[in-house]
Amino acid sequence: MAQIAGVNTVQLQQLIESVSQGTVITNPATLDNYRWDRANDPSAGTPLAVVRAASAHDVQATLRFANVHDIPVVPRGAGSGLSGGSSAVEGGIVLSLENMREIDVDPLTRTAVVQPGALNTEVKAAAAEHGLWYPPDPSSFEFCSIGGNIATNAGGLCCVKYGVTADYVLGLRVVLADGKEITLGGPRLKDVAGLNLTQLFVGSEGTLGVITEVTLRLVPAQRPPTTLVATFATLDDATSSVLAIASTMRPSMLEFMDRPTINAVEDATGMGLDREAAAMLIVQSDEPAEYAAHEIAEIDALCQRHNASEVFATSDPEEAEAIIVARRMAIPAVERHGTLLLEDVGVPLPRLGDLVRGIEGIAKQQNVTIAVIAHAGDGNTHPLLVFDPTDDEQKQRAHDAYGDVMDLAVQLGGTITGEHGVGRLKRPWLVDSIGDDALELNYQVKKAFDPKNILNPGAIYDPAVLQEK
Ligand SMILES: Cc1cc2nc3c(=O)[nH]c(=O)nc-3n(C[C@H](O)[C@H](O)[C@H](O)COP(=O)(O)OP(=O)(O)OC[C@H]3O[C@@H](n4cnc5c(N)ncnc54)[C@H](O)[C@@H]3O)c2cc1C
């Protein structure tokens, strides 16, 4: 009998018959499209099959099959992840949620019940039809899914005032490793019955269960913001301004771009950014117009006090949008200059200056280009390490610098990942970030939910170590 990666064709036929028609894909060309997320993890395997689930029933049937046959299952949203969290596992199943996209908004409870494959932008649009807003706004909001956002606890640009994905998750339906579907929480603002399992799944990167439905909290639509851009001749002046602003005010955005990023964005847009500036801050206030003008004036004064070379403010929505688009396109703009290793380290805000200066030092020491963007108000930076993939020596230096940046963040009392997740690429640094005892507890929780380690094995936790425990 023919075998595909340990499963014979009769067994595979059982899977095909247990899920909706046409949802199981085994054609090699299509399988290839599901091997990587945006981190291009070199260790990604070739899956046995992709299941493009049409319903929670398909998710349950797939997990029951995988559990019986000990087959790894990698849940996948839109594949925009930046840490290799949805890299395919050799001989496993990629369980794609991309076709489960229903959205149902209830304006009375200000909630939305959403299937995991709906894109973040689709949820925002559905909420807007009722004068409501779903705040979490990763730069990838136009092409990432809500399921992926919850599984990574995605952040974004407005989190400095409005919080991260976790702050909007009221309830979940989740299919566990054995195929059982559970309901957690719901459209209630307060609920302390039992352990907070809802939040345990937030940021669990597909390792504890597959999210099949989510109840999200919505808020009234955001007021049109006033936007300020300030440039600085030194990194220290920019990061001290961030601390001064964040410790006294609550802007709705506080973003940072350094010189290599400014130049990459300017190369891509020609919008007239100051190529000589060491750093640029983008700040927004969405307070009512009169108070926003006051808040922006105070931020202007703080930037001037920290030696800003130029400050520009606007309440024109088109001008503001052009500035924000420039910030959102920073990653693709830098990517034009080579292959990227993307970092996501964060520190307590008073250490932001040490982190940014330290990263500049690592770039010099390892002779690697590192462009830094940051959700600065959250102390969360994205150093983008650029290398030529055909130059092995340069590639090695970039990988060394990748580790050095995480070591630096940990030394500064920070984290190896603020919002992208550990995935597969950051796994070796997890123990340094959270310590032995917390890692041990992570293993115990994983084992309680997924004793056979079939759910996204290799993400977050090391499967070999897990088996030894
Ligand atoms: C240009 C660019 C900018 C970005 N900017 C940001 C940013 O500002 N902030 C930010 O936080 N991220 C950002 N990201 C990273 C990425 O978009 C987020 O991590 C996003 O949340 C991933 O969603 P996804 O649907 O693409 O998930 P995927 O990449 O498909 O999966 C991510 C993880 O979630 C798991 N998963 C997916 N769906 C489910 C489910 N239904 N149930 C259980 N587990 C699941 C996967 O197994 C994997 O571990 C950016 C990415 C790019 C390319």
The ligand as a Gaussian input file, in Angstrom:
#p B3LYP/6-31G(d) Opt

LIG

0 1
 C        5.038000      43.745000       6.998000
 C        4.611000      43.103000       8.288000
 C        4.298000      43.912000       9.371000
 C        3.908000      43.334000      10.598000
 N        3.589000      44.152000      11.643000
 C        3.190000      43.621000      12.817000
 C        2.854000      44.465000      13.916000
 O        2.883000      45.703000      13.828000
 N        2.469000      43.863000      15.076000
 C        2.407000      42.501000      15.205000
 O        2.051000      42.005000      16.282000
 N        2.732000      41.687000      14.175000
 C        3.123000      42.209000      12.996000
 N        3.444000      41.379000      11.948000
 C        3.473000      39.913000      12.159000
 C        2.181000      39.138000      11.813000
 O        1.396000      39.832000      10.860000
 C        1.383000      38.856000      13.092000
 O        2.141000      37.978000      13.917000
 C        0.010000      38.231000      12.851000
 O       -0.682000      38.182000      14.087000
 C        0.049000      36.832000      12.242000
 O       -1.261000      36.534000      11.772000
 P       -1.466000      35.420000      10.623000
 O       -2.918000      35.272000      10.394000
 O       -0.672000      35.777000       9.417000
 O       -0.893000      34.153000      11.367000
 P        0.106000      33.022000      10.876000
 O        1.416000      33.621000      10.458000
 O       -0.562000      32.142000       9.906000
 O        0.318000      32.229000      12.247000
 C        0.939000      32.835000      13.353000
 C        0.867000      31.877000      14.554000
 O       -0.490000      31.728000      14.952000
 C       -0.889000      30.356000      14.910000
 N       -2.285000      30.357000      14.458000
 C       -2.802000      30.984000      13.374000
 N       -4.140000      30.817000      13.331000
 C       -4.480000      30.072000      14.413000
 C       -5.710000      29.559000      14.932000
 N       -6.878000      29.782000      14.330000
 N       -5.668000      28.823000      16.064000
 C       -4.509000      28.582000      16.704000
 N       -3.322000      29.047000      16.259000
 C       -3.309000      29.780000      15.129000
 C        0.097000      29.690000      13.970000
 O        0.248000      28.309000      14.258000
 C        1.365000      30.473000      14.261000
 O        1.983000      29.976000      15.416000
 C        3.837000      41.918000      10.718000
 C        4.114000      41.104000       9.608000
 C        4.503000      41.674000       8.412000
 C        4.813000      40.778000       7.252000

